[in-house]
Amino acid sequence: MRKSVLKLISFLFIALMVFSATANAAPNNDQIYRNIENFENSSGLDMATLFPEASPKLQSDWEKMYEDYTIVKVQKTEMFYQIDSDNKLVPMTVGQVKQNTGKGQIGTMGVGSNTNYGITVYVTTAKSVGGSSYPTEWLLGGSFQWNNTPNLDAGKSVDAFVIGWHGGLAIKQNSTSGVVHYNKGDTYPAVVTITPNAGVGWEFNEAIDKTWPAGNWYAESGSFAVSIIKNTTNAGNIANAIAQYNQSYDTKNVTSLGLSLSATGGGFSIGWTNTTKVNTIPAYTDFTY
């Protein structure tokens, strides 16, 4: 059994808008490509204005999710995938993205190529403005969008989306929500794991075999949210939050990743007990409590 764990490291977003091709100033061509943008405004951010390229379904999700909340921080993380010789969806490196960009094959969201698959993950922290009964309340939101849906064989296994946080804040009762938008309809995945004061995880099929003559369903986008609360006034302590898409690709018929979530020390960890290989697309932000 193999268990993979991702650790968050405490950090602060200082700039209102930061752009970097990867986490390093001069990335190695062999590194996995990540395009990251950060936004912050204590007076509020509008997702539709920031991300006009997002699908109408995501725009609608955001309008509903953030009713009675003001978004103060957002991170957008973008990665690209390609199907390898074994028909597995694998992440592209910095060098591969550079090469494809030079050929004009990757544009905004990867549009322009039927062999590259761009995925964008958003994470937000939004403060309550609707008269919460708790002195401290935040809504942590996460969304994803594929620019091009993988074929059935490459994308048939279960994927997962996780929202996690540090700081020990409790989950507000009945506040979790999740929706996945397929090209032919929506599903509302149930929470498969919930760790009090730490995180929530959902699982869903990246592609659904509907059997001929019915057309297959392919996940195009989705949104997830949880409200966290504390019974004391916000003291200004800083805690991290993460929204992470977990994309399984090694085994074609995974029915569950076996997620495990925990918050210890200064970070948050995500693990899975299934032996399949999983690519992670994380986006990070923080909040005060």
GILIN-V895775 format. One record per backbone hydrogen bond with DSSP energy under -0.5 kcal/mol. NH is the residue of the N-H (numbers start at 1). CO is the residue of the C=O. E is the energy in kcal/mol with one decimal. If there is no record, write none. Layout:
nh: [NH & NH]
co: [CO & CO]
e: [E & E]
This chain:
nh: [4 & 4 & 6 & 8 & 14 & 18 & 20 & 27 & 31 & 33 & 34 & 35 & 36 & 36 & 37 & 38 & 39 & 40 & 41 & 44 & 45 & 47 & 50 & 51 & 52 & 54 & 59 & 60 & 61 & 62 & 63 & 64 & 65 & 66 & 67 & 69 & 70 & 71 & 72 & 73 & 74 & 75 & 76 & 77 & 78 & 79 & 81 & 82 & 83 & 84 & 84 & 87 & 90 & 90 & 92 & 94 & 95 & 97 & 98 & 99 & 100 & 101 & 102 & 103 & 104 & 105 & 106 & 107 & 107 & 110 & 111 & 113 & 117 & 118 & 119 & 120 & 121 & 122 & 123 & 124 & 125 & 126 & 127 & 128 & 129 & 130 & 136 & 138 & 139 & 140 & 140 & 141 & 141 & 142 & 143 & 144 & 145 & 146 & 147 & 148 & 155 & 156 & 158 & 159 & 160 & 161 & 162 & 163 & 164 & 165 & 166 & 168 & 170 & 172 & 175 & 177 & 179 & 180 & 181 & 182 & 182 & 183 & 185 & 187 & 189 & 192 & 193 & 195 & 196 & 198 & 199 & 200 & 201 & 202 & 203 & 204 & 206 & 207 & 208 & 210 & 214 & 217 & 219 & 220 & 221 & 222 & 223 & 224 & 225 & 226 & 228 & 229 & 230 & 239 & 241 & 242 & 243 & 244 & 245 & 246 & 246 & 247 & 247 & 248 & 249 & 250 & 254 & 260 & 262 & 264 & 267 & 269 & 270 & 271 & 273 & 273 & 274 & 279 & 281 & 282 & 283 & 285 & 287 & 289]
co: [2 & 272 & 270 & 268 & 12 & 38 & 36 & 24 & 28 & 92 & 21 & 78 & 20 & 34 & 76 & 18 & 74 & 16 & 72 & 41 & 71 & 45 & 46 & 47 & 49 & 51 & 55 & 56 & 57 & 58 & 59 & 60 & 61 & 62 & 64 & 66 & 127 & 69 & 125 & 125 & 39 & 123 & 37 & 121 & 35 & 119 & 117 & 90 & 115 & 82 & 88 & 84 & 82 & 88 & 80 & 31 & 29 & 93 & 94 & 95 & 96 & 97 & 98 & 99 & 101 & 100 & 100 & 105 & 111 & 107 & 108 & 110 & 81 & 116 & 79 & 145 & 77 & 143 & 75 & 141 & 73 & 139 & 70 & 137 & 68 & 68 & 230 & 228 & 126 & 138 & 226 & 124 & 139 & 224 & 122 & 222 & 120 & 220 & 118 & 118 & 151 & 152 & 254 & 204 & 246 & 202 & 244 & 200 & 242 & 198 & 240 & 197 & 229 & 227 & 172 & 225 & 223 & 187 & 221 & 180 & 185 & 218 & 182 & 180 & 187 & 201 & 201 & 199 & 194 & 195 & 195 & 163 & 193 & 161 & 190 & 159 & 157 & 155 & 217 & 208 & 211 & 208 & 206 & 181 & 181 & 144 & 179 & 142 & 177 & 140 & 138 & 170 & 136 & 287 & 285 & 164 & 283 & 162 & 281 & 160 & 244 & 245 & 279 & 246 & 277 & 277 & 251 & 271 & 269 & 267 & 264 & 262 & 6 & 260 & 257 & 258 & 257 & 247 & 245 & 280 & 243 & 241 & 239 & 237]
e: [-0.5 & -0.6 & -1.2 & -1.1 & -0.7 & -0.9 & -1.6 & -0.6 & -1.9 & -2.3 & -0.8 & -2.6 & -2.2 & -0.5 & -2.3 & -1.3 & -2.7 & -0.7 & -2.3 & -1.6 & -1.5 & -0.6 & -2.3 & -2.8 & -0.5 & -1.7 & -2.4 & -2.2 & -2.2 & -2.7 & -1.9 & -1.7 & -3.2 & -2.2 & -1.1 & -2.1 & -2.8 & -0.5 & -2.7 & -1.4 & -2.4 & -2.0 & -2.8 & -2.8 & -2.5 & -2.4 & -2.1 & -2.5 & -0.6 & -0.5 & -2.8 & -2.1 & -3.0 & -0.8 & -3.1 & -2.7 & -2.7 & -2.3 & -2.4 & -2.3 & -2.4 & -2.8 & -2.2 & -0.9 & -1.5 & -2.7 & -0.6 & -0.5 & -0.8 & -2.4 & -1.9 & -0.9 & -2.9 & -0.6 & -2.7 & -2.2 & -3.0 & -2.6 & -2.0 & -2.4 & -1.9 & -2.0 & -2.5 & -1.6 & -2.7 & -1.0 & -1.6 & -2.5 & -2.9 & -0.5 & -2.9 & -1.5 & -0.6 & -2.8 & -1.8 & -2.2 & -1.7 & -2.8 & -3.0 & -0.5 & -1.7 & -0.6 & -1.4 & -3.4 & -2.2 & -2.3 & -2.3 & -2.5 & -2.3 & -2.8 & -2.1 & -0.6 & -1.9 & -2.8 & -1.4 & -2.0 & -2.3 & -2.7 & -3.4 & -0.7 & -2.8 & -1.7 & -1.1 & -2.2 & -0.5 & -2.3 & -1.4 & -2.9 & -0.6 & -2.0 & -2.1 & -2.6 & -2.6 & -2.7 & -0.8 & -2.3 & -1.7 & -0.8 & -2.8 & -0.8 & -1.6 & -2.2 & -2.8 & -3.2 & -1.6 & -1.9 & -2.1 & -3.1 & -2.2 & -1.8 & -2.9 & -2.6 & -2.0 & -2.7 & -2.6 & -2.5 & -2.5 & -2.5 & -2.2 & -3.3 & -0.5 & -0.6 & -3.2 & -0.7 & -1.9 & -0.9 & -0.6 & -2.4 & -1.8 & -1.2 & -2.3 & -3.1 & -0.8 & -2.7 & -0.8 & -1.2 & -2.1 & -3.1 & -2.6 & -0.5 & -2.1 & -2.3 & -2.3 & -2.0]
